[in-house]
Amino acid sequence: MCGRYSVTHEDWSILDSWGIEVVREDSFAFSARYNMAPTQQAPVLYTTALKSPVSLGLFTWGLLPDTAYATINARAETLAQRPTFRPLLRNHRCLIPADGFYEWGKGRSPKVPHYIHMQNSAPFLMAGLHTRRTHPKTGAILRTFTIITTAANELMKNIPHDRMPAILDQATARHWLDPSTGVADALSLLQPYPAQMMQAHLVSAAVNNWRHDTPDCILPAERNT
């Protein structure tokens, strides 16, 4: 699964170089986050109709469709079978910007967090699904998202961990977001990202506390003194 991540780049012009023309929502305001946690608001790229511009807005992490249970991750292999996700696959695909994510190796106690990012520390895009609903009691509009996970690559297996976010490169990101991409073709894009393009290092156990959200979160553990 993916339960924490960072999004520290605030220069969204990088998306232009990826061929994704983005329109920020008027209310969009976001500062760097080093320990993004579920239930918090995060930047999300989405589109509402064929040939409509890609919008950048803030959504709450934890998909909340017509059920009372928020889902922070969705397995790529079963999206088309799960009634929660299947209706969203055609018109509610989205992309979640990040520049790293955290995982905790299985079977270790106490669990030590690892920070996984690109070799060049560049930001990347994770595949997701989003939804919009009206809160039954307050009438407020709830915009939520989930991050799609896929099988682990070799880097993740060495942590060890058996899942990772479905990271998309520039070409596949555009196809994933394009409403004209059929569901079957979209699902075929959700593959483990090449391990040789990524790296990981241990970080401080302070990351375990979601309230700890400072630049030292992503530093190698030996430098967190």
Beta strands, then each sheet from edge to edge (+ up, - down):
strand 1: 4-7
strand 2: 22-24
strand 3: 33-36
strand 4: 41-46
strand 5: 54-61
strand 6: 73-75
strand 7: 93-98
strand 8: 100-104
strand 9: 113-118
strand 10: 124-134
strand 11: 141-151
strand 12: 163-165
strand 13: 167-168
strand 14: 198-202
sheet 1: 3+ 1- 8+ 9- 14+
sheet 2: 2+ 5+ 4- 7+ 10- 11+ 6+
sheet 3: 2+ 5+ 4- 7+ 10- 13+
sheet 4: 2+ 5+ 4- 7+ 10- 11+ 12-
end
